[in-house]
Each structure stands twice: as structure tokens, then as C-alpha cells.
Amino acid sequence: MMAIALIQGMLYSGIAIALLVGFLLLSIQSYLATYTLGEFQLSFWSLGPTELRILLSMGNIALLYRPMIFHGRYRLFDVGGAVGLAGMAAMLIFFTVRNTRRLYVEERIR
């Protein structure tokens, strides 16, 4: 879906690449938490794959009616991608700090 929006000029390529990198970083964080803590977490802050698919579907419907927002200055998916990036960065920082603290408490150096 992101590739189609990128091809049609509805999403800036830098934002698309940043979203892919953010997704990769969240995946790595999840894999490391699974390996070190024994907990697999597919959703973050009650946002799982189904909720994200619903959100993307709503964005595609909104794109049909208003591809440009804020008085025609910005593309809808550029703004949505920037908001998504901010959320992914916040999740990555929060869960990395939480897991690092948890590992520190469980494996204290004496």
C-alpha cells in the first residue's frame, strides 16, 4: 500500500524510507525482547496489526476525498507518515528503556 502511494506521488520517498526503517527497528526490538526476556509482543500500546490496517484503510478513503490538507499545503500521507514516525520513535524509546531497566534489575552485577 505504501509502495502504491509512493509510485502515485502521494507520499514523499524520504518519509516512506523512514517508516520502513522505523518498522525494522521496532521489529528488532521485539525480537531482542523475545530472545532475552522470553516475551513476544506483537502489539504496542494496544495498537496491533489489525488496528493499523483499519487506520490505513481509513487513510486511503480519506485520500480519495482530500489528498491535500492544511489549505492544500501538505499531502495527507506525508502528514500521516510524520505522525506515524513520531509514534514509532516514542514506542521504540519507551520499550527499549523499559526492557533495559528490567534486564538490569534481573541481572544485577554484585
N, CA, C and O atoms as a Tinker XYZ file with bonds, in Angstrom:
   440  protein
     1  N      0.829000   -1.175000    0.000000    73     2
     2  CA     0.000000    0.000000    0.000000    64     1     3
     3  C      0.879000    1.246000    0.000000    63     2     4     5
     4  O      0.592000    2.220000   -0.697000    81     3
     5  N      1.974000    1.207000    0.803000    73     3     6
     6  CA     2.862000    2.347000    0.853000    64     5     7
     7  C      3.563000    2.522000   -0.499000    63     6     8     9
     8  O      3.798000    3.648000   -0.939000    81     7
     9  N      3.895000    1.404000   -1.155000    73     7    10
    10  CA     4.561000    1.469000   -2.453000    64     9    11
    11  C      3.649000    2.091000   -3.505000    63    10    12    13
    12  O      4.113000    2.852000   -4.355000    81    11
    13  N      2.362000    1.775000   -3.456000    73    11    14
    14  CA     1.416000    2.352000   -4.417000    64    13    15
    15  C      1.303000    3.852000   -4.209000    63    14    16    17
    16  O      1.294000    4.609000   -5.180000    81    15
    17  N      1.217000    4.296000   -2.958000    73    15    18
    18  CA     1.131000    5.730000   -2.674000    64    17    19
    19  C      2.412000    6.435000   -3.100000    63    18    20    21
    20  O      2.372000    7.570000   -3.574000    81    19
    21  N      3.549000    5.764000   -2.933000    73    19    22
    22  CA     4.826000    6.351000   -3.322000    64    21    23
    23  C      4.908000    6.493000   -4.839000    63    22    24    25
    24  O      5.361000    7.521000   -5.342000    81    23
    25  N      4.472000    5.464000   -5.571000    73    23    26
    26  CA     4.504000    5.496000   -7.031000    64    25    27
    27  C      3.584000    6.582000   -7.567000    63    26    28    29
    28  O      3.936000    7.271000   -8.525000    81    27
    29  N      2.433000    6.743000   -6.975000    73    27    30
    30  CA     1.472000    7.723000   -7.448000    64    29    31
    31  C      1.770000    9.137000   -6.958000    63    30    32    33
    32  O      1.009000   10.057000   -7.257000    81    31
    33  N      2.846000    9.332000   -6.220000    73    31    34
    34  CA     3.225000   10.664000   -5.779000    64    33    35
    35  C      2.443000   11.165000   -4.589000    63    34    36    37
    36  O      2.360000   12.376000   -4.381000    81    35
    37  N      1.862000   10.274000   -3.796000    73    35    38
    38  CA     1.086000   10.688000   -2.635000    64    37    39
    39  C      1.902000   10.652000   -1.346000    63    38    40    41
    40  O      1.416000   11.048000   -0.287000    81    39
    41  N      3.152000   10.174000   -1.441000    73    39    42
    42  CA     3.999000   10.045000   -0.258000    64    41    43
    43  C      5.431000   10.368000   -0.649000    63    42    44    45
    44  O      5.953000    9.823000   -1.621000    81    43
    45  N      6.056000   11.242000    0.100000    73    43    46
    46  CA     7.443000   11.604000   -0.135000    64    45    47
    47  C      8.330000   10.393000    0.161000    63    46    48    49
    48  O      8.133000    9.706000    1.163000    81    47
    49  N      9.301000   10.134000   -0.707000    73    47    50
    50  CA    10.115000    8.924000   -0.575000    64    49    51
    51  C     10.930000    8.895000    0.714000    63    50    52    53
    52  O     11.153000    7.820000    1.270000    81    51
    53  N     11.375000   10.035000    1.196000    73    51    54
    54  CA    12.129000   10.074000    2.454000    64    53    55
    55  C     11.290000    9.612000    3.635000    63    54    56    57
    56  O     11.792000    8.918000    4.519000    81    55
    57  N     10.030000    9.987000    3.657000    73    55    58
    58  CA     9.136000    9.561000    4.739000    64    57    59
    59  C      8.863000    8.068000    4.626000    63    58    60    61
    60  O      8.805000    7.372000    5.640000    81    59
    61  N      8.695000    7.568000    3.401000    73    59    62
    62  CA     8.458000    6.137000    3.205000    64    61    63
    63  C      9.643000    5.316000    3.692000    63    62    64    65
    64  O      9.460000    4.298000    4.359000    81    63
    65  N     10.851000    5.749000    3.367000    73    63    66
    66  CA    12.050000    5.035000    3.808000    64    65    67
    67  C     12.178000    5.097000    5.328000    63    66    68    69
    68  O     12.517000    4.100000    5.966000    81    67
    69  N     11.907000    6.262000    5.906000    73    67    70
    70  CA    11.975000    6.403000    7.364000    64    69    71
    71  C     10.954000    5.508000    8.056000    63    70    72    73
    72  O     11.245000    4.950000    9.114000    81    71
    73  N      9.758000    5.362000    7.476000    73    71    74
    74  CA     8.761000    4.460000    8.050000    64    73    75
    75  C      9.232000    3.010000    8.004000    63    74    76    77
    76  O      9.025000    2.257000    8.955000    81    75
    77  N      9.859000    2.620000    6.907000    73    75    78
    78  CA    10.383000    1.260000    6.811000    64    77    79
    79  C     11.498000    1.014000    7.819000    63    78    80    81
    80  O     11.555000   -0.052000    8.433000    81    79
    81  N     12.380000    1.988000    7.993000    73    79    82
    82  CA    13.455000    1.854000    8.977000    64    81    83
    83  C     12.876000    1.787000   10.393000    63    82    84    85
    84  O     13.321000    0.980000   11.210000    81    83
    85  N     11.888000    2.630000   10.680000    73    83    86
    86  CA    11.242000    2.585000   11.996000    64    85    87
    87  C     10.579000    1.248000   12.258000    63    86    88    89
    88  O     10.663000    0.719000   13.366000    81    87
    89  N      9.922000    0.698000   11.249000    73    87    90
    90  CA     9.302000   -0.619000   11.397000    64    89    91
    91  C     10.361000   -1.683000   11.645000    63    90    92    93
    92  O     10.165000   -2.573000   12.473000    81    91
    93  N     11.474000   -1.601000   10.939000    73    91    94
    94  CA    12.563000   -2.550000   11.138000    64    93    95
    95  C     13.121000   -2.448000   12.559000    63    94    96    97
    96  O     13.383000   -3.470000   13.194000    81    95
    97  N     13.305000   -1.232000   13.060000    73    95    98
    98  CA    13.813000   -1.046000   14.417000    64    97    99
    99  C     12.845000   -1.592000   15.463000    63    98   100   101
   100  O     13.276000   -2.209000   16.437000    81    99
   101  N     11.545000   -1.373000   15.274000    73    99   102
   102  CA    10.566000   -1.943000   16.206000    64   101   103
   103  C     10.567000   -3.472000   16.138000    63   102   104   105
   104  O     10.406000   -4.141000   17.159000    81   103
   105  N     10.747000   -4.018000   14.945000    73   103   106
   106  CA    10.821000   -5.472000   14.808000    64   105   107
   107  C     12.037000   -6.024000   15.538000    63   106   108   109
   108  O     11.940000   -7.025000   16.247000    81   107
   109  N     13.174000   -5.373000   15.367000    73   107   110
   110  CA    14.397000   -5.810000   16.045000    64   109   111
   111  C     14.213000   -5.736000   17.554000    63   110   112   113
   112  O     14.625000   -6.640000   18.281000    81   111
   113  N     13.598000   -4.667000   18.017000    73   111   114
   114  CA    13.363000   -4.530000   19.456000    64   113   115
   115  C     12.484000   -5.666000   19.962000    63   114   116   117
   116  O     12.729000   -6.207000   21.041000    81   115
   117  N     11.474000   -6.028000   19.201000    73   115   118
   118  CA    10.586000   -7.121000   19.583000    64   117   119
   119  C     11.325000   -8.458000   19.581000    63   118   120   121
   120  O     11.126000   -9.282000   20.473000    81   119
   121  N     12.177000   -8.671000   18.577000    73   119   122
   122  CA    12.936000   -9.926000   18.511000    64   121   123
   123  C     13.922000  -10.029000   19.669000    63   122   124   125
   124  O     14.073000  -11.098000   20.260000    81   123
   125  N     14.595000   -8.927000   20.000000    73   123   126
   126  CA    15.532000   -8.946000   21.121000    64   125   127
   127  C     14.817000   -9.189000   22.446000    63   126   128   129
   128  O     15.320000   -9.920000   23.298000    81   127
   129  N     13.645000   -8.578000   22.623000    73   127   130
   130  CA    12.876000   -8.793000   23.850000    64   129   131
   131  C     12.429000  -10.247000   23.942000    63   130   132   133
   132  O     12.407000  -10.825000   25.029000    81   131
   133  N     12.074000  -10.835000   22.810000    73   131   134
   134  CA    11.673000  -12.247000   22.809000    64   133   135
   135  C     12.843000  -13.127000   23.213000    63   134   136   137
   136  O     12.680000  -14.061000   23.998000    81   135
   137  N     14.010000  -12.838000   22.685000    73   135   138
   138  CA    15.184000  -13.668000   22.981000    64   137   139
   139  C     15.657000  -13.494000   24.415000    63   138   140   141
   140  O     15.962000  -14.483000   25.082000    81   139
   141  N     15.727000  -12.252000   24.909000    73   139   142
   142  CA    16.306000  -12.006000   26.227000    64   141   143
   143  C     15.305000  -12.164000   27.369000    63   142   144   145
   144  O     15.666000  -12.649000   28.442000    81   143
   145  N     14.059000  -11.764000   27.154000    73   143   146
   146  CA    13.061000  -11.807000   28.224000    64   145   147
   147  C     12.091000  -12.973000   28.087000    63   146   148   149
   148  O     11.386000  -13.310000   29.039000    81   147
   149  N     12.052000  -13.588000   26.917000    73   147   150
   150  CA    11.130000  -14.693000   26.695000    64   149   151
   151  C      9.701000  -14.255000   26.475000    63   150   152   153
   152  O      8.779000  -15.049000   26.657000    81   151
   153  N      9.496000  -13.007000   26.086000    73   151   154
   154  CA     8.150000  -12.478000   25.845000    64   153   155
   155  C      8.056000  -11.955000   24.419000    63   154   156   157
   156  O      8.838000  -11.095000   24.014000    81   155
   157  N      7.100000  -12.476000   23.663000    73   155   158
   158  CA     6.885000  -11.973000   22.304000    64   157   159
   159  C      5.731000  -11.000000   22.338000    63   158   160   161
   160  O      4.652000  -11.319000   22.838000    81   159
   161  N      5.959000   -9.806000   21.804000    73   159   162
   162  CA     4.947000   -8.760000   21.815000    64   161   163
   163  C      4.716000   -8.290000   20.393000    63   162   164   165
   164  O      5.609000   -7.719000   19.766000    81   163
   165  N      3.514000   -8.532000   19.884000    73   163   166
   166  CA     3.185000   -8.148000   18.519000    64   165   167
   167  C      2.574000   -6.755000   18.451000    63   166   168   169
   168  O      2.714000   -6.065000   17.441000    81   167
   169  N      1.907000   -6.341000   19.503000    73   167   170
   170  CA     1.272000   -5.020000   19.509000    64   169   171
   171  C      1.924000   -4.141000   20.568000    63   170   172   173
   172  O      2.408000   -4.618000   21.595000    81   171
   173  N      1.919000   -2.852000   20.285000    73   171   174
   174  CA     2.482000   -1.871000   21.196000    64   173   175
   175  C      1.405000   -0.857000   21.526000    63   174   176   177
   176  O      0.762000   -0.313000   20.629000    81   175
   177  N      1.207000   -0.601000   22.812000    73   175   178
   178  CA     0.227000    0.376000   23.303000    64   177   179
   179  C     -1.150000    0.133000   22.695000    63   178   180   181
   180  O     -1.793000    1.069000   22.218000    81   179
   181  N     -1.594000   -1.091000   22.709000    73   179   182
   182  CA    -2.913000   -1.504000   22.202000    64   181   183
   183  C     -3.087000   -1.259000   20.707000    63   182   184   185
   184  O     -4.217000   -1.242000   20.218000    81   183
   185  N     -2.011000   -1.071000   19.985000    73   183   186
   186  CA    -2.061000   -0.935000   18.530000    64   185   187
   187  C     -1.412000   -2.172000   17.916000    63   186   188   189
   188  O     -0.191000   -2.325000   17.926000    81   187
   189  N     -2.240000   -3.028000   17.396000    73   187   190
   190  CA    -1.744000   -4.230000   16.747000    64   189   191
   191  C     -1.886000   -4.127000   15.241000    63   190   192   193
   192  O     -2.255000   -3.076000   14.716000    81   191
   193  N     -1.595000   -5.210000   14.549000    73   191   194
   194  CA    -1.686000   -5.203000   13.093000    64   193   195
   195  C     -3.092000   -4.891000   12.567000    63   194   196   197
   196  O     -3.232000   -4.193000   11.562000    81   195
   197  N     -4.118000   -5.393000   13.227000    73   195   198
   198  CA    -5.488000   -5.151000   12.761000    64   197   199
   199  C     -5.854000   -3.679000   12.869000    63   198   200   201
   200  O     -6.444000   -3.118000   11.946000    81   199
   201  N     -5.513000   -3.053000   13.979000    73   199   202
   202  CA    -5.822000   -1.630000   14.147000    64   201   203
   203  C     -5.069000   -0.780000   13.128000    63   202   204   205
   204  O     -5.607000    0.199000   12.611000    81   203
   205  N     -3.834000   -1.153000   12.844000    73   203   206
   206  CA    -3.073000   -0.392000   11.850000    64   205   207
   207  C     -3.649000   -0.566000   10.452000    63   206   208   209
   208  O     -3.657000    0.383000    9.668000    81   207
   209  N     -4.127000   -1.757000   10.128000    73   207   210
   210  CA    -4.766000   -1.964000    8.820000    64   209   211
   211  C     -6.045000   -1.148000    8.700000    63   210   212   213
   212  O     -6.323000   -0.582000    7.643000    81   211
   213  N     -6.817000   -1.084000    9.765000    73   211   214
   214  CA    -8.041000   -0.275000    9.751000    64   213   215
   215  C     -7.688000    1.197000    9.575000    63   214   216   217
   216  O     -8.344000    1.907000    8.812000    81   215
   217  N     -6.660000    1.657000   10.273000    73   215   218
   218  CA    -6.221000    3.050000   10.151000    64   217   219
   219  C     -5.742000    3.362000    8.734000    63   218   220   221
   220  O     -6.056000    4.424000    8.197000    81   219
   221  N     -4.991000    2.454000    8.127000    73   219   222
   222  CA    -4.542000    2.660000    6.749000    64   221   223
   223  C     -5.706000    2.654000    5.764000    63   222   224   225
   224  O     -5.695000    3.408000    4.791000    81   223
   225  N     -6.702000    1.819000    6.003000    73   223   226
   226  CA    -7.887000    1.802000    5.142000    64   225   227
   227  C     -8.633000    3.125000    5.228000    63   226   228   229
   228  O     -9.073000    3.664000    4.213000    81   227
   229  N     -8.773000    3.646000    6.442000    73   227   230
   230  CA    -9.426000    4.941000    6.608000    64   229   231
   231  C     -8.625000    6.048000    5.921000    63   230   232   233
   232  O     -9.203000    6.965000    5.337000    81   231
   233  N     -7.285000    5.959000    5.994000    73   231   234
   234  CA    -6.445000    6.936000    5.315000    64   233   235
   235  C     -6.605000    6.876000    3.809000    63   234   236   237
   236  O     -6.602000    7.912000    3.142000    81   235
   237  N     -6.746000    5.664000    3.259000    73   235   238
   238  CA    -6.951000    5.534000    1.818000    64   237   239
   239  C     -8.288000    6.115000    1.382000    63   238   240   241
   240  O     -8.379000    6.737000    0.323000    81   239
   241  N     -9.315000    5.920000    2.180000    73   239   242
   242  CA   -10.619000    6.501000    1.862000    64   241   243
   243  C    -10.546000    8.023000    1.940000    63   242   244   245
   244  O    -11.091000    8.721000    1.084000    81   243
   245  N     -9.870000    8.536000    2.971000    73   243   246
   246  CA    -9.715000    9.988000    3.097000    64   245   247
   247  C     -8.895000   10.553000    1.941000    63   246   248   249
   248  O     -9.127000   11.683000    1.511000    81   247
   249  N     -7.943000    9.779000    1.438000    73   247   250
   250  CA    -7.111000   10.220000    0.323000    64   249   251
   251  C     -7.929000   10.437000   -0.944000    63   250   252   253
   252  O     -7.597000   11.296000   -1.761000    81   251
   253  N     -8.987000    9.670000   -1.108000    73   251   254
   254  CA    -9.851000    9.849000   -2.274000    64   253   255
   255  C    -10.528000   11.214000   -2.276000    63   254   256   257
   256  O    -10.723000   11.815000   -3.333000    81   255
   257  N    -10.887000   11.703000   -1.085000    73   255   258
   258  CA   -11.650000   12.941000   -0.987000    64   257   259
   259  C    -10.781000   14.175000   -0.748000    63   258   260   261
   260  O    -11.079000   15.254000   -1.262000    81   259
   261  N     -9.722000   14.021000    0.019000    73   259   262
   262  CA    -8.855000   15.175000    0.331000    64   261   263
   263  C     -7.396000   14.741000    0.331000    63   262   264   265
   264  O     -6.851000   14.438000    1.393000    81   263
   265  N     -6.752000   14.703000   -0.827000    73   263   266
   266  CA    -5.343000   14.298000   -0.857000    64   265   267
   267  C     -4.402000   15.346000   -0.261000    63   266   268   269
   268  O     -3.305000   15.016000    0.188000    81   267
   269  N     -4.834000   16.609000   -0.259000    73   267   270
   270  CA    -4.021000   17.688000    0.312000    64   269   271
   271  C     -4.747000   18.251000    1.534000    63   270   272   273
   272  O     -5.963000   18.442000    1.503000    81   271
   273  N     -4.007000   18.515000    2.603000    73   271   274
   274  CA    -4.620000   19.042000    3.829000    64   273   275
   275  C     -3.906000   20.327000    4.233000    63   274   276   277
   276  O     -2.902000   20.707000    3.630000    81   275
   277  N     -4.427000   20.981000    5.244000    73   275   278
   278  CA    -3.913000   22.258000    5.735000    64   277   279
   279  C     -3.852000   23.278000    4.604000    63   278   280   281
   280  O     -2.790000   23.805000    4.273000    81   279
   281  N     -5.026000   23.543000    4.019000    73   279   282
   282  CA    -5.195000   24.532000    2.946000    64   281   283
   283  C     -4.361000   24.191000    1.711000    63   282   284   285
   284  O     -3.855000   25.084000    1.031000    81   283
   285  N     -4.222000   22.908000    1.429000    73   283   286
   286  CA    -3.521000   22.463000    0.228000    64   285   287
   287  C     -2.013000   22.563000    0.295000    63   286   288   289
   288  O     -1.352000   22.548000   -0.743000    81   287
   289  N     -1.455000   22.664000    1.482000    73   287   290
   290  CA    -0.006000   22.824000    1.621000    64   289   291
   291  C      0.723000   21.499000    1.784000    63   290   292   293
   292  O      1.881000   21.391000    1.381000    81   291
   293  N      0.079000   20.479000    2.367000    73   291   294
   294  CA     0.747000   19.215000    2.653000    64   293   295
   295  C     -0.075000   18.044000    2.141000    63   294   296   297
   296  O     -1.304000   18.094000    2.113000    81   295
   297  N      0.620000   16.990000    1.736000    73   295   298
   298  CA    -0.062000   15.772000    1.315000    64   297   299
   299  C     -0.490000   14.987000    2.548000    63   298   300   301
   300  O      0.209000   14.963000    3.561000    81   299
   301  N     -1.645000   14.349000    2.445000    73   299   302
   302  CA    -2.226000   13.620000    3.575000    64   301   303
   303  C     -1.284000   12.546000    4.105000    63   302   304   305
   304  O     -1.085000   12.435000    5.315000    81   303
   305  N     -0.703000   11.754000    3.204000    73   303   306
   306  CA     0.164000   10.664000    3.656000    64   305   307
   307  C      1.499000   11.168000    4.200000    63   306   308   309
   308  O      2.121000   10.485000    5.014000    81   307
   309  N      1.953000   12.343000    3.774000    73   307   310
   310  CA     3.165000   12.912000    4.359000    64   309   311
   311  C      2.936000   13.261000    5.827000    63   310   312   313
   312  O      3.772000   12.974000    6.684000    81   311
   313  N      1.798000   13.880000    6.100000    73   311   314
   314  CA     1.473000   14.240000    7.489000    64   313   315
   315  C      1.234000   12.970000    8.309000    63   314   316   317
   316  O      1.734000   12.847000    9.428000    81   315
   317  N      0.471000   12.027000    7.751000    73   315   318
   318  CA     0.228000   10.768000    8.453000    64   317   319
   319  C      1.513000    9.996000    8.709000    63   318   320   321
   320  O      1.683000    9.398000    9.771000    81   319
   321  N      2.416000   10.009000    7.736000    73   319   322
   322  CA     3.698000    9.336000    7.910000    64   321   323
   323  C      4.549000    9.984000    8.977000    63   322   324   325
   324  O      5.217000    9.295000    9.749000    81   323
   325  N      4.530000   11.314000    9.027000    73   323   326
   326  CA     5.293000   12.026000   10.054000    64   325   327
   327  C      4.736000   11.729000   11.450000    63   326   328   329
   328  O      5.497000   11.547000   12.400000    81   327
   329  N      3.420000   11.681000   11.567000    73   327   330
   330  CA     2.802000   11.335000   12.853000    64   329   331
   331  C      3.144000    9.884000   13.219000    63   330   332   333
   332  O      3.443000    9.581000   14.374000    81   331
   333  N      3.095000    9.003000   12.230000    73   331   334
   334  CA     3.454000    7.602000   12.463000    64   333   335
   335  C      4.901000    7.448000   12.898000    63   334   336   337
   336  O      5.211000    6.648000   13.781000    81   335
   337  N      5.787000    8.219000   12.275000    73   335   338
   338  CA     7.204000    8.181000   12.663000    64   337   339
   339  C      7.402000    8.631000   14.108000    63   338   340   341
   340  O      8.165000    8.024000   14.860000    81   339
   341  N      6.709000    9.697000   14.482000    73   339   342
   342  CA     6.823000   10.186000   15.866000    64   341   343
   343  C      6.327000    9.128000   16.846000    63   342   344   345
   344  O      6.945000    8.906000   17.888000    81   343
   345  N      5.217000    8.477000   16.515000    73   343   346
   346  CA     4.693000    7.425000   17.383000    64   345   347
   347  C      5.620000    6.226000   17.459000    63   346   348   349
   348  O      5.816000    5.661000   18.535000    81   347
   349  N      6.194000    5.832000   16.328000    73   347   350
   350  CA     7.118000    4.700000   16.323000    64   349   351
   351  C      8.384000    5.016000   17.116000    63   350   352   353
   352  O      8.906000    4.154000   17.823000    81   351
   353  N      8.875000    6.242000   17.000000    73   351   354
   354  CA    10.063000    6.633000   17.766000    64   353   355
   355  C      9.768000    6.626000   19.261000    63   354   356   357
   356  O     10.590000    6.175000   20.058000    81   355
   357  N      8.594000    7.127000   19.641000    73   355   358
   358  CA     8.219000    7.125000   21.066000    64   357   359
   359  C      8.106000    5.692000   21.594000    63   358   360   361
   360  O      8.567000    5.395000   22.697000    81   359
   361  N      7.489000    4.802000   20.802000    73   359   362
   362  CA     7.372000    3.405000   21.221000    64   361   363
   363  C      8.741000    2.753000   21.351000    63   362   364   365
   364  O      8.999000    2.027000   22.311000    81   363
   365  N      9.606000    3.007000   20.399000    73   363   366
   366  CA    10.933000    2.405000   20.416000    64   365   367
   367  C     11.716000    2.851000   21.641000    63   366   368   369
   368  O     12.333000    2.031000   22.320000    81   367
   369  N     11.693000    4.135000   21.921000    73   367   370
   370  CA    12.416000    4.650000   23.093000    64   369   371
   371  C     11.817000    4.101000   24.377000    63   370   372   373
   372  O     12.553000    3.645000   25.252000    81   371
   373  N     10.488000    4.136000   24.506000    73   371   374
   374  CA     9.831000    3.673000   25.726000    64   373   375
   375  C     10.130000    2.211000   26.014000    63   374   376   377
   376  O     10.540000    1.867000   27.123000    81   375
   377  N      9.929000    1.343000   25.020000    73   375   378
   378  CA    10.098000   -0.086000   25.258000    64   377   379
   379  C     11.566000   -0.479000   25.385000    63   378   380   381
   380  O     11.882000   -1.442000   26.085000    81   379
   381  N     12.462000    0.238000   24.732000    73   379   382
   382  CA    13.886000   -0.046000   24.896000    64   381   383
   383  C     14.340000    0.302000   26.308000    63   382   384   385
   384  O     15.066000   -0.467000   26.938000    81   383
   385  N     13.916000    1.451000   26.801000    73   383   386
   386  CA    14.267000    1.843000   28.173000    64   385   387
   387  C     13.642000    0.874000   29.179000    63   386   388   389
   388  O     14.298000    0.471000   30.139000    81   387
   389  N     12.391000    0.503000   28.965000    73   387   390
   390  CA    11.714000   -0.419000   29.883000    64   389   391
   391  C     12.411000   -1.778000   29.927000    63   390   392   393
   392  O     12.643000   -2.326000   31.004000    81   391
   393  N     12.739000   -2.313000   28.766000    73   391   394
   394  CA    13.381000   -3.628000   28.737000    64   393   395
   395  C     14.801000   -3.577000   29.275000    63   394   396   397
   396  O     15.244000   -4.515000   29.938000    81   395
   397  N     15.520000   -2.497000   29.000000    73   395   398
   398  CA    16.876000   -2.347000   29.535000    64   397   399
   399  C     16.841000   -2.272000   31.050000    63   398   400   401
   400  O     17.660000   -2.895000   31.726000    81   399
   401  N     15.902000   -1.516000   31.584000    73   399   402
   402  CA    15.768000   -1.424000   33.050000    64   401   403
   403  C     15.408000   -2.774000   33.646000    63   402   404   405
   404  O     15.959000   -3.166000   34.675000    81   403
   405  N     14.506000   -3.473000   33.020000    73   403   406
   406  CA    14.089000   -4.782000   33.518000    64   405   407
   407  C     15.253000   -5.773000   33.512000    63   406   408   409
   408  O     15.429000   -6.525000   34.471000    81   407
   409  N     16.039000   -5.780000   32.451000    73   407   410
   410  CA    17.205000   -6.664000   32.397000    64   409   411
   411  C     18.234000   -6.277000   33.446000    63   410   412   413
   412  O     18.873000   -7.147000   34.037000    81   411
   413  N     18.401000   -4.982000   33.683000    73   411   414
   414  CA    19.345000   -4.525000   34.707000    64   413   415
   415  C     18.916000   -4.999000   36.081000    63   414   416   417
   416  O     19.746000   -5.458000   36.867000    81   415
   417  N     17.642000   -4.893000   36.378000    73   415   418
   418  CA    17.142000   -5.317000   37.698000    64   417   419
   419  C     17.263000   -6.826000   37.861000    63   418   420   421
   420  O     17.621000   -7.299000   38.940000    81   419
   421  N     16.973000   -7.589000   36.816000    73   419   422
   422  CA    17.019000   -9.046000   36.920000    64   421   423
   423  C     18.443000   -9.586000   36.983000    63   422   424   425
   424  O     18.672000  -10.624000   37.604000    81   423
   425  N     19.397000   -8.919000   36.366000    73   423   426
   426  CA    20.776000   -9.403000   36.311000    64   425   427
   427  C     21.725000   -8.397000   36.924000    63   426   428   429
   428  O     22.673000   -7.958000   36.273000    81   427
   429  N     21.481000   -8.027000   38.165000    73   427   430
   430  CA    22.338000   -7.042000   38.842000    64   429   431
   431  C     23.741000   -7.571000   39.009000    63   430   432   433
   432  O     23.945000   -8.731000   39.368000    81   431
   433  N     24.707000   -6.712000   38.744000    73   431   434
   434  CA    26.111000   -7.064000   38.972000    64   433   435
   435  C     26.420000   -6.799000   40.429000    63   434   436   437
   436  O     26.148000   -5.716000   40.947000    81   435
   437  N     26.987000   -7.788000   41.083000    73   435   438
   438  CA    27.275000   -7.634000   42.528000    64   437   439
   439  C     28.722000   -7.411000   42.768000    63   438   440
   440  O     29.141000   -7.262000   43.916000    81   439
